[in-house]
Structure formats: C-alpha cells, structure tokens
Amino acid sequence: MSTDFDDIPEPDRIEGAPHPRNALHLIGQDAAEAAFLDAYNSDRMHHGWLITGPRGVGKATLAWRIARFLLATPPDDGGMFTAPAPNTLEISTDHPVARRMQVLSEPGLFLLRRPWDEKNKRLKGEITVDEVRKLKNFFALSSAGGGRRVVIVDVADEMNVSAANALLKLLEEPPQGAVLLLISHQPSRLLPTIRSRCRELRLGPLAPEALAQIMAGLEETPSPEDTIRLGELAAGSAGDALRLLHLDGMATYANLIEVFSAGRDFDRPRALKLAESAVGKANADRFDLILRLFDLFLARLARHGAGFPPTAEAAPGEAACLARLSPGPEAARAWASLQQELSARAGHGRAVNLDPAALILDMVFRINDTAARQAA
C-alpha cells in the first residue's frame, strides 16, 4: 500500500516551524542575498551555488527564495523594454510560481533530499544515487518549456558516494538553463571537485537582534529574558532555538546547571532523573538535545576559564557555576580537553546504540572528576 504524501515526514523540516519554502522573509542574512543579486545583475550567474553555514541560520530559506526568484523572473532578452535590475529576491505569494512551489508542483523545480523507505516506513539515512538519477528525467521533461530549471539539494552532506559522483557529472556538464543550489552544513564533507565547481554563499550565525525578530514572529513569543537565554544556547541558530523551544531545552539546560551547582559533588538524584529522561525511542530527540547541551556546557566552561565569559546567563545560576568550576586558564585547558573526549565518546555511543542513561551518567561522572581535580 502506498503512503499518503501528507503522512510522510519531510527530512528538511524543523518540528514546530514552517517549512523553509513557506517562509515569507529571510532575516539576518542580507549580505548573502546581496551577493547573489550582485552576481545575477552583473551577468556573473554561476550554474552551481553552495550555500553553507551553521545549521538553522536560513540556508534552506535562502535556497527557496533564490529558486522562486529565478523561476518567476524571466531572463533578460536584451530587448528595448528591459526591466530594471532587481534589488530583492522577494516574489509575491500570489505569483503562480510561488503557489506551485508551496505544494511542490512547480515543473521547473526539483527537490533532491532523503527519500522515504516504503518497506521500513521511515526516511532513508542518506540521499541515494537513484534520487540523483531522477534528474535525468526532470531535465528531459522540463526542457520542452525552455527557461530556467532549478535543483535544490537539501542537504548535500547527506549524499552517499555514488550520489555525490552522479551529481558531480551534472555540475561538470550542466544542462542549458540549469541552476543547482546545494545546501551544506559541513562543506568539508563534500567532494573537493563538487566544491570547486560551485560558487559559495556563506551564511553566518544570526545576530541577537535578528534571532529576537524571528522569535517575535512565533505564535507563542518567548519572553525577552527567555529570548536572551535562547540566543545563548542556540549560538545564533534560529533552527536550534526552535528545537530548544519544542523540546523544552531551556529547562533541561537549567537542570544540567543545577546538577553541577551542588558544591564539591554533583546532585545525584537530579543527574539520575536527567539521564532517565533520555531513555527509549520516544525520547531520541531529547537524548540528542542533552548530548548537545553537555557539549555546550563544556564549551562555555572552557571559554570562561580562558577569559571569555558568556555575555549573558543561559540559565539561572550559570555564572556562579562557571566561575566556580573554571576560574582560570588551567581549568579552561582541562575543560576543552574533556569536551573533545566526551564529544568523541558521545558519537561512538550513539553509533553502537549505547544505553542513553549510561552514557549521560558516565559524562556526569567525568565532569565531576575533572571538577574535583581542578578544586584540588
């Protein structure tokens, strides 16, 4: 039995947030948008664009804005009544292209992403070569209408080797009018030959005021105090901020701080409760969140000891906790070393399906041991 399209989760959607194709505006990334428009207006358009930057800063939103703009803006034919050079990527939501793209029915667009595994009823873990091969039919069928054709790869990091090599051939010999938009969180993971055949548009972390503007647009707007804490925890990523809100991440980080604010030893009952909250398949997202928050806590400890304390607390009592555990450069080096060690251990633990509670408690023990050595 086939799966209804509406029931299939989209791999490029953040739970609790609209899909990037439905985002009306791109906030905080004016430089990247201006760089693309400059290339467009000066006839230096490249056929391959690599849109890079941290997770959750607007890369997919920019890719959809570019695709909408290119498909809704007719190429300049050099006639007498040439339209003025555009100064924005904005396209009216009433435009036929915009309406078709919202429901994924635009014939000039191909979205390349992880496919649905009908047998196992889940998304596949990577973009396969079979998905890339579908581009051959896309370009063959769409060539009859002329004009531009746009491909969005979200995200290129998830292509397996065969898929990456198949896409490389398209980048080397692109069809007429084709523009490929590759979204990448970690461009270093891509083939060097893919990177060399694309022009890069790099998006940086969002400034606090941009993140606050995005948070203000949510149905339930966080308080100004929570918005500041979200900014500290999300490190300029709107996507991470939304995940933190959805998974109650601020309360979880506050619990983590309380675990290590008990003096010479950690709060054992609170640590056990934190570890047990990550057990089970239903809590897989929460497990990932806790591991990320541990990594963030260690990074903030190291930076504090190195003389770069956070500009604001991410949880009540955090400043006092950081000052006690990381008073100077020696402590900073110890925490930075432990961060690398525990990050590698967390990655290994997830790969071999180590019990989440055991992994979290082990991390608590190691942090406590390091704190005891620093106190001595």
ABEGO torsion letter per residue (X at the ends): XBBBAAABBBAABBBGBBBAAABABBBGAAAAAAAAAAAAAAGABBABBBBBEBBGAGAAAAAAAAAAAAAABBBBAGBAABBBBBABABBBAABAAAAAAAAGABAABBBBBBBBBAAAGBBBABBBAAAAAAAAAAAAAAAAAEEBBBBBBOBAAABBAAAAAAAAAAAABBBBGBBBBBBBABAAABBAAAAAABBBBBBBBBBAAAAAAAAAABABBBBAAAAAAAAAAAGGBAAAAAAAAAAGAAAAAAAAAAAAAAEABBBAAAAAAAAAAABEAAAAAAAAAAAAAAAAAAAAAAAAAAGBBBABBABBGAAAAAAAABABAAAAAAAAAAAAAAAAAAAAAAAAGBBAAAAAAAAAAAAAAAAAAAAX
